[in-house]
Amino acid sequence: MSDSVFWDTSAFVALGNRDDALHAMAVSVSQELARERAFILTTDAVLTEVANSFSKAAWRSIAQRLIESLQQSVNIGAAQVLHVNEALWQHGWQLFLERADKDWGLTDCISFVAMQEHALTRAFTSDRHFEQAGFTRLMAHSAA
């Protein structure tokens, strides 16, 4: 198995929304990660953001498909969803407070801590904040 990759909200959203500017890139990256057999790591905070992104009644089935697909990957041992416990939340909050010079959200900070704790370097995301935090993002707008 290849190394693990952290899946961020923007990857799930781009995969689920065919109208997203990064949809085709997200599908391509997802297929490449599948070929690599890269282990998926994410957090329930990310999944909350995914569900919130598709919270309109007409889009809820997209959130359901994305999260159920991830749950199937967890069931076969190809993915893990980290639950934001007290320690992870506190470490994320501390990073949020320490990096007041950045526009990082709390979910991003929790993600960065999770990635550090699991020694991950790659993030399936288009969010440039991951690069600012020292990680490699696997999707980028062509102008970014």
C-alpha positions in Angstrom: 0.0 0.0 0.0 1.2 3.5 -0.8 1.3 6.1 1.9 -1.8 7.7 3.3 -3.4 10.8 1.9 -5.6 13.2 3.9 -8.9 13.9 2.2 -10.2 17.5 2.8 -13.6 19.0 2.3 -12.7 20.6 -1.1 -11.9 17.2 -2.6 -15.2 15.7 -1.5 -17.1 18.7 -2.8 -15.3 18.7 -6.1 -16.0 15.0 -6.5 -19.7 15.4 -5.6 -20.4 18.5 -7.7 -20.2 18.0 -11.4 -20.4 21.8 -11.9 -17.3 22.4 -9.6 -14.4 23.9 -11.6 -12.2 21.2 -10.2 -14.5 18.2 -10.7 -12.6 16.6 -13.5 -9.3 17.1 -11.7 -10.8 15.6 -8.5 -12.0 12.6 -10.4 -8.5 12.2 -12.0 -6.7 12.5 -8.7 -9.2 10.1 -7.0 -8.6 7.5 -9.7 -4.8 7.9 -9.4 -5.0 7.5 -5.6 -7.1 4.4 -6.1 -4.5 3.0 -8.5 -1.8 3.7 -5.8 -4.0 2.1 -3.2 -3.4 5.2 -1.1 -5.0 4.9 2.4 -7.6 7.6 3.0 -7.5 9.5 6.2 -10.0 12.2 7.1 -11.9 13.5 10.2 -15.5 13.7 11.2 -15.0 17.5 11.2 -14.3 17.4 7.4 -17.4 15.1 6.9 -19.5 17.7 8.8 -18.3 20.4 6.4 -19.1 18.0 3.4 -22.6 17.4 4.7 -23.0 21.2 5.3 -21.8 21.9 1.8 -24.6 19.7 0.4 -27.3 20.6 3.0 -29.8 21.9 0.5 -32.6 19.4 0.1 -31.9 18.8 -3.6 -28.2 18.1 -2.8 -28.5 15.9 0.3 -28.3 12.7 -1.7 -24.8 13.8 -2.9 -23.6 14.1 0.7 -25.2 10.7 1.5 -23.4 9.0 -1.5 -20.0 10.6 -0.7 -20.1 9.7 3.0 -21.5 6.2 2.5 -18.8 5.6 -0.1 -16.2 6.6 2.4 -17.8 4.4 5.1 -17.5 1.5 2.7 -13.8 2.2 2.3 -13.6 2.3 6.1 -15.4 -1.1 6.3 -12.8 -2.7 3.9 -9.8 -1.2 5.7 -9.0 1.3 3.0 -9.8 4.4 5.0 -10.1 5.8 8.5 -12.2 8.6 9.9 -10.6 10.2 12.9 -13.1 11.4 15.5 -12.4 14.8 16.9 -11.9 14.0 20.5 -11.0 16.5 23.2 -7.2 16.2 22.6 -7.4 16.6 18.8 -9.8 19.6 19.2 -7.6 21.2 21.8 -4.4 20.8 19.6 -6.3 22.2 16.6 -7.6 25.1 18.7 -4.1 25.8 20.0 -2.8 25.9 16.4 -5.7 28.2 15.4 -4.7 30.6 18.2 -1.0 30.4 17.5 -1.4 31.1 13.8 -3.4 34.3 14.0 -1.4 35.5 11.0 -3.1 32.9 8.8 -6.7 32.7 7.6 -6.9 29.0 8.6 -10.2 27.8 9.8 -10.5 25.6 12.9 -11.3 22.5 10.8 -8.2 23.1 8.8 -6.1 23.4 12.0 -7.6 20.1 13.2 -6.7 18.6 9.8 -3.1 19.8 10.0 -2.7 18.4 13.5 -4.2 15.0 12.4 -1.8 15.0 9.4 1.2 15.7 11.6 0.2 13.1 14.2 -0.1 10.5 11.4 3.0 11.7 9.5 1.1 12.5 6.3 2.5 14.9 3.7 -0.1 14.8 1.0 -3.6 16.2 1.1 -6.3 15.6 -1.5 -7.5 19.3 -1.4 -7.4 22.5 -3.4 -7.1 24.5 -0.3 -3.8 26.5 -0.4 -3.8 26.6 3.4 -2.5 23.1 3.4 0.6 24.3 1.4 1.0 27.2 3.8 1.1 24.6 6.6 3.8 22.6 4.8 1.8 19.9 3.1 1.5 19.0 -0.6 -1.9 19.6 -2.0 -3.0 17.4 -4.9 -5.4 19.8 -6.6 -4.7 23.4 -7.6 -6.5 25.9 -9.8 -4.4 26.5 -12.9 -3.9 30.1 -11.9 -2.9 29.3 -8.3 
